[in-house]
Amino acid sequence: MTGWKTLLFNSVLSLLAIGAEVAEQLALVEPGAVLPAGGGPLAVLAMGAANILLRHVTRGPAGWSRQRFRHAG
């Protein structure tokens, strides 16, 4: 894939900007208003279970297939 360094650089900058905005917004949220006391471990367990379920449901590789980007030749 040509141009991967530019794509990587712009992706990192975008993720940093999005991460900063998300962190700023999360600072305004009181954790107790979202999760009950002791609910953190259960939330992490639920996210892990959802990821395992999604991995079993999906059949293709993560990301994009390299075969799509091969040049005809």
Helices and strands as residue ranges (DSSP letters): H 4-26, H 31-34, H 40-57, G 66-69
